[in-house]
Amino acid sequence: MKRKCYFVVLFLMLAMFLVGCSGGGIVTPANDEAKIRSVINEYFLALNDQNWSKAKSYCVYGSDVYEFTCALEAGDALYQNIPVVTIIFSVDILDVSISGTYATAYSSVSTVTTTDYGSYSDSGLWNIYLQKVDNNWKIDS
C-alpha cells in the first residue's frame, strides 16, 4: 500500500511540474495569428504616426506594400506647402489564414485624409498578404 501511495504522489508531482512548463518557444498557429494581427496593427499605427521607417520595417523589402509606404513618404514631401495633412488608417482584421510561411489576413481598411482644403475618406476589403522572414511575419503585398 505504501508503495502505491509513493507512486501516486510521485506521479502527481511530475504532473504538476509538467503543467508548470510554459512550452517556451513552441510556435502554434494561435501564436502566429496573434503575431500577424500585431504586425498589421503596428504597421497601420506607424502609418498614422507618419513613422515611415517603422512602417517599412513591417514590410518585405521591395514588396508592393513597401513601395506603397515609400510613396506615402514621398507624398509627405509633396504636402509640405499644405499646412496640415493627416492620413488616418483604420483596420479591422476579419480572418487570418496561415499556410506554412505565408498568411493572408482578410481585413476591412478605412482611410481618412484631411487637409486644410477638405477631407476625403475611403474604405474597402483588403487581403493583406504576409510572409514569415527570419521567424518574423512581414507584410508582403
Number of C-alpha atoms within 10 A of each C-alpha: 5 7 8 9 10 11 11 12 12 12 12 12 12 12 11 11 10 11 10 9 8 8 9 6 6 7 10 9 12 9 11 19 18 12 15 27 18 12 21 24 17 15 24 19 18 19 21 17 14 18 14 18 13 15 23 22 15 22 25 20 14 13 13 14 20 20 16 14 20 17 12 16 16 12 11 15 10 10 12 10 8 11 9 11 17 15 18 17 20 15 18 15 18 10 12 18 14 16 9 9 13 16 23 20 22 17 18 16 17 15 16 14 14 15 14 10 9 8 12 10 12 10 13 10 14 14 16 18 20 24 22 17 13 7 10 14 25 25 28 21 18
